[in-house]
């Protein structure tokens, strides 16, 4: 009996610690999570979160659509109009500037430090005056999923933290109270599987929108996942990393296909710089590489080779 009582007490202690961890993270980020509604009979709503005191708000592209203005409602009841600064359908990210100043912000953390199995907390604000919370764990990293445009979104976090309707665009939060992703979609019929665009990719998109009003992106015609890089392959590639990207598909007649890249190839470096994950690949394929020969260090079963690819401008 004493052993059973001790076990129950231990389980209660663990549950209390888990609950406190989740509650603390929500207390830190929740006040910055808002409801986003399109203005002018355009329909559509979802969640977002404030990342800067001057009213920068991150949400999903599919939440704002083609709207120029949206209504931003905070948990404390405050409401203001927001101007859509830019949108990127390829990552389902949009950036809004809300009128006013905001004391509560939820800055983006570093998704590169994520590990499978760590706590993931999805926060949304579908009603505009309170937030909803679900929690689970990070199930997989560096995944790809198809966006509403039909293109694949790279560097996606898979989690079992349920994503409720209206919570798209809200933050995925770590146990440390950092935003590690932007909740973006749920596979219908696949119970308990939800996705978020990694915070590092979102950060890149936000920077591009602030600077240029849009995301300038080079295109080589691939989809890819983050994968482990065997030590021998790393040594042969002359990189000091343990991860790289594996090509899931190669678009026919695209730049990668024309250069000879194949499904299953592993890209360990671009122009000598290590590619440790899909977020690195997204960031490296910027506008500066359009039309410029780019040397990919490719790992295959037959060994390591250098493949020259010339990216083109991403259409649309």
BELUR-V640317 format. One record per residue. N is the residue number from 1. PSI is psi in degrees with one decimal (NA if undefined). OMEGA is omega in whole degrees, -180 to 180 (none if undefined). NEAR is the number of other C-alpha atoms within 12 Angstrom. Layout:
N/PSI/OMEGA/NEAR  N/PSI/OMEGA/NEAR
//
This chain:
1/-40.8/-179/7  2/-40.5/179/8  3/-41.5/179/9  4/-42.5/180/10  5/-40.5/180/11  6/-38.9/180/12  7/-46.0/179/13  8/-40.0/179/14  9/-41.0/179/14  10/-43.3/179/14  11/-42.1/179/14  12/-40.0/180/14  13/-43.0/179/14  14/-43.7/179/14  15/-40.7/178/14  16/-40.8/179/15  17/-41.9/178/15  18/-46.4/-179/22  19/-42.4/180/21  20/-39.6/179/17  21/-47.4/180/24  22/-46.4/-178/33  23/-40.6/180/26  24/-41.6/179/21  25/-40.2/180/32  26/-41.0/178/35  27/-33.0/-177/28  28/-42.1/-173/26  29/-31.4/-174/43  30/-45.4/-178/42  31/-16.3/180/35  32/-1.2/-177/44  33/128.2/-173/53  34/167.4/172/54  35/137.1/179/51  36/125.7/177/53  37/136.0/175/41  38/144.7/-178/30  39/141.0/172/24  40/40.0/175/15  41/17.0/-179/12  42/-10.2/179/17  43/173.0/176/18  44/137.0/175/26  45/165.3/179/36  46/-156.9/-179/44  47/169.2/175/55  48/-179.3/177/60  49/144.6/-177/54  50/129.2/-179/43  51/-5.5/180/38  52/148.0/-177/24  53/-23.2/-179/20  54/9.6/171/18  55/16.6/175/35  56/125.7/-177/37  57/132.0/177/54  58/137.7/176/56  59/-169.6/177/56  60/148.9/173/48  61/-42.0/-176/42  62/-13.6/175/36  63/-43.3/-178/45  64/-25.3/-178/43  65/-132.6/179/32  66/9.0/-178/24  67/143.6/176/29  68/-29.9/179/25  69/153.1/179/29  70/163.7/174/40  71/127.6/-179/37  72/116.0/-178/46  73/128.0/-177/39  74/161.7/-180/39  75/-25.3/-179/31  76/4.3/178/22  77/-12.7/179/18  78/142.7/-180/22  79/140.8/-180/24  80/164.3/177/27  81/145.9/179/26  82/142.1/178/36  83/130.4/179/30  84/113.0/-178/39  85/-32.6/-178/35  86/164.7/-178/37  87/150.6/180/38  88/94.2/-179/40  89/-29.2/-177/32  90/-22.5/177/37  91/1.2/-178/47  92/36.2/179/44  93/140.0/174/51  94/154.0/-180/53  95/131.3/-177/50  96/144.4/171/46  97/109.5/180/36  98/144.2/178/35  99/142.6/176/24  100/-177.0/177/22  101/151.2/-172/21  102/124.0/-179/30  103/-30.8/-177/18  104/122.6/180/26  105/158.2/180/31  106/80.5/-177/40  107/153.8/-180/33  108/136.6/176/34  109/-168.1/-177/28  110/103.6/-178/24  111/-13.1/179/36  112/-24.1/-177/26  113/1.1/-178/20  114/149.8/175/34  115/146.2/175/22  116/138.4/178/21  117/-13.6/-179/20  118/158.7/-176/29  119/136.9/175/30  120/131.0/-175/46  121/119.8/179/46  122/125.4/180/54  123/133.3/177/54  124/166.9/178/47  125/69.7/-175/43  126/-16.4/-176/33  127/-17.1/176/27  128/-9.5/179/33  129/-1.7/174/24  130/159.6/-178/26  131/156.6/176/35  132/150.2/-173/35  133/134.3/167/31  134/153.1/-179/32  135/156.7/179/34  136/-142.2/179/30  137/161.7/171/32  138/118.6/-176/38  139/-37.6/-178/25  140/156.7/-178/27  141/156.7/174/39  142/29.8/180/46  143/167.7/173/33  144/145.9/175/36  145/157.6/-174/32  146/129.1/179/24  147/174.9/180/27  148/-21.0/179/21  149/-10.7/-175/18  150/-12.5/178/13  151/158.0/-180/23  152/129.7/172/28  153/123.3/179/36  154/166.3/178/41  155/55.2/-178/43  156/138.1/176/46  157/129.8/175/48  158/134.6/-178/42  159/157.9/175/45  160/12.8/173/33  161/109.7/-172/37  162/135.3/179/36  163/108.4/-177/42  164/154.5/176/34  165/136.4/-178/25  166/-8.5/-179/34  167/-4.3/176/44  168/137.4/-179/46  169/-12.2/178/50  170/171.6/-176/55  171/145.9/165/60  172/126.3/-167/60  173/142.5/177/52  174/170.9/179/43  175/-18.7/178/34  176/0.8/180/26  177/29.4/177/32  178/143.3/176/35  179/118.4/-177/46  180/-6.2/179/46  181/168.3/177/53  182/113.3/-178/57  183/128.9/-171/53  184/-29.3/-175/52  185/166.8/176/45  186/136.9/176/29  187/114.6/-180/21  188/132.4/-179/14  189/-13.9/177/8  190/95.6/-170/13  191/128.5/172/14  192/10.3/180/23  193/125.0/179/26  194/164.8/-175/41  195/155.8/175/50  196/141.2/173/55  197/128.0/-176/52  198/145.4/-175/48  199/-33.0/180/43  200/-38.7/176/36  201/-43.3/177/40  202/-40.1/-180/49  203/-41.3/177/32  204/-46.4/-179/34  205/-44.9/180/40  206/-44.4/180/38  207/-42.3/179/27  208/-42.9/-180/26  209/-42.5/180/27  210/-40.6/-177/23  211/-40.7/-170/14  212/-6.9/-178/16  213/-3.9/179/19  214/171.3/178/26  215/116.7/176/37  216/129.1/-172/33  217/134.0/172/32  218/155.9/-174/31  219/129.6/176/36  220/-3.2/174/41  221/52.1/178/34  222/161.8/160/40  223/150.2/-172/38  224/159.2/175/38  225/151.5/172/38  226/138.0/-178/36  227/160.8/175/29  228/144.0/178/24  229/112.5/-180/32  230/147.8/-176/21  231/-42.1/-180/18  232/-41.4/179/19  233/-37.6/178/29  234/-42.1/179/29  235/-43.4/179/17  236/-30.8/-180/23  237/-9.7/-179/34  238/40.4/173/24  239/153.5/-176/29  240/38.5/-179/22  241/162.0/-178/25  242/-1.4/178/24  243/158.7/178/32  244/-161.0/177/40  245/137.9/177/43  246/133.4/-179/37  247/121.2/178/35  248/-35.4/178/27  249/154.6/179/24  250/121.6/-177/26  251/130.5/-178/24  252/132.4/179/17  253/8.6/174/15  254/174.3/-179/24  255/-41.2/-180/30  256/-43.0/179/34  257/-44.6/-180/25  258/-29.9/-180/20  259/-10.8/178/26  260/9.0/176/24  261/145.2/-175/37  262/156.3/173/29  263/133.5/-178/25  264/-16.5/176/23  265/146.5/176/36  266/124.2/176/46  267/115.3/-177/50  268/-23.4/-178/46  269/154.9/173/40  270/121.6/-176/35  271/39.1/176/26  272/-5.9/179/20  273/128.8/-178/24  274/140.6/174/31  275/96.5/-172/39  276/-9.7/-179/34  277/176.5/-178/43  278/-33.7/179/42  279/-35.8/175/40  280/-44.2/-179/32  281/-44.5/179/40  282/-45.1/-177/41  283/-38.8/-178/32  284/-31.2/-180/32  285/64.0/179/36  286/-177.2/-175/28  287/-25.3/-178/22  288/-19.9/-178/19  289/-4.8/-180/27  290/124.6/178/23  291/4.8/-178/21  292/128.3/180/21  293/127.8/-177/23  294/128.9/-176/30  295/117.8/179/27  296/129.6/173/36  297/112.3/-170/34  298/129.3/178/42  299/125.8/176/38  300/172.3/177/27  301/-29.0/-178/13  302/-6.4/180/11  303/-162.6/-178/17  304/135.0/179/24  305/164.5/178/25  306/123.7/-178/27  307/124.0/-179/30  308/122.2/180/26  309/137.1/177/33  310/103.8/-179/30  311/153.1/173/32  312/170.2/179/25  313/136.4/177/23  314/126.5/180/24  315/148.4/175/17  316/NA/none/15
//
